[in-house]
């Protein structure tokens, strides 16, 4: 790299080099953009928040969110494909809950802080 990393020198050169290195990791930024894309729908955010607090089946989720089962299933598929929720089968019933990952926990906290809602006890 040349001595002049940027046209204007506003920051420490080491900091600028580190920032430039991280900005090249486009795949990492794409992961974050994809997660936020999954949460662009109000019902999906509500569904994700619900599943951060309990494990539920589609019928109960439909009743809690006042939505049709097919609509809930659609949103569950999207959240599951993004890795934010997981499912398990018990007989004919499938139960869903938020994944126990750093990303899910951070999103859960972010939702609660932004809308000033707290975890139900």
Helices and strands as residue ranges (DSSP letters): H 13-23, H 26-38, H 42-53, E 56-57, H 58-65, H 69-81, E 85-90, E 93-98, H 102-114
